[in-house]
Amino acid sequence: MTQMPIESIRDVRAHLAEVVERADRDDTPTVITRRGRQVAAVVSIEVLRRYQEWEEREINRIIDERMASPSAGVPIEDVMRETLERGE
């Protein structure tokens, strides 16, 4: 996996067009920091859409697994928490 650029919010402000172009052209996200802490990322819309599709498939997979289980029902909050904790 390619190393993601990490830039301060101040630096991103100075050359936002370049950051957006890099995300769009190379699907390379840029991590944005505020006071040294990572707080956001600029990603291409395609990367975002792929993530959203993966997330939906993963939620549906977990729901299907749980529905096939003979045990009592599982609250949707547990399914969502488990999905987010996996962070795949």
Wavefront OBJ file of the C-alpha trace (Angstrom):
o trace
v 0.000 0.000 0.000
v 1.262 3.436 -0.912
v 2.081 5.818 1.921
v -0.627 8.457 2.275
v 0.476 12.074 2.370
v -0.158 13.704 5.735
v -0.546 17.476 5.771
v -1.631 20.121 8.213
v -4.891 21.874 7.572
v -2.893 25.066 6.995
v -0.857 23.411 4.230
v -3.974 21.924 2.638
v -5.624 25.340 2.550
v -2.621 26.681 0.664
v -2.888 24.094 -2.117
v -6.340 22.502 -1.916
v -6.668 22.177 -5.693
v -3.490 20.068 -5.805
v -4.709 17.827 -2.960
v -8.062 17.285 -4.713
v -6.354 16.636 -8.049
v -4.065 14.010 -6.455
v -7.057 12.270 -4.863
v -8.957 12.279 -8.152
v -6.040 11.333 -10.384
v -4.291 8.686 -8.285
v -6.952 7.672 -5.741
v -4.370 8.824 -3.195
v -5.995 10.111 -0.003
v -4.402 12.948 1.914
v -4.700 12.792 5.689
v -5.290 16.210 7.256
v -3.988 17.078 10.691
v -4.967 19.754 13.152
v -2.430 20.504 15.880
v -0.616 17.275 14.972
v -3.702 15.066 15.309
v -5.186 13.291 12.279
v -8.743 14.596 11.886
v -9.877 14.120 8.279
v -8.933 12.941 4.809
v -9.464 14.060 1.250
v -10.376 11.081 -0.923
v -11.706 10.738 -4.439
v -15.425 10.241 -4.839
v -14.669 6.786 -6.264
v -12.801 5.769 -3.108
v -15.705 7.007 -1.011
v -18.244 5.125 -3.134
v -16.207 1.883 -2.968
v -16.026 2.229 0.799
v -19.769 2.826 1.050
v -20.476 -0.222 -1.149
v -18.133 -2.366 0.953
v -19.784 -1.124 4.147
v -23.250 -1.989 2.840
v -22.116 -5.478 1.752
v -20.478 -6.051 5.123
v -23.587 -4.982 7.060
v -25.755 -7.216 4.882
v -23.355 -10.136 5.355
v -23.454 -9.772 9.129
v -27.239 -9.464 9.096
v -27.493 -12.594 6.948
v -25.167 -14.491 9.328
v -27.195 -13.416 12.327
v -30.538 -14.190 10.681
v -29.325 -17.719 9.868
v -28.344 -18.290 13.499
v -30.833 -20.260 15.596
v -30.148 -18.023 18.591
v -32.425 -15.178 19.660
v -32.453 -12.004 17.588
v -29.553 -9.566 17.733
v -30.162 -5.839 18.095
v -29.156 -3.851 15.006
v -27.002 -1.652 17.270
v -24.834 -4.703 17.996
v -24.530 -5.469 14.291
v -23.494 -1.886 13.514
v -20.997 -1.775 16.380
v -19.457 -5.092 15.322
v -19.148 -3.898 11.726
v -17.478 -0.640 12.709
v -15.110 -2.383 15.134
v -13.871 -4.729 12.412
v -12.575 -1.771 10.406
v -11.647 -3.974 7.434
l 1 2 3 4 5 6 7 8 9 10 11 12 13 14 15 16 17 18 19 20 21 22 23 24 25 26 27 28 29 30 31 32 33 34 35 36 37 38 39 40 41 42 43 44 45 46 47 48 49 50 51 52 53 54 55 56 57 58 59 60 61 62 63 64 65 66 67 68 69 70 71 72 73 74 75 76 77 78 79 80 81 82 83 84 85 86 87 88
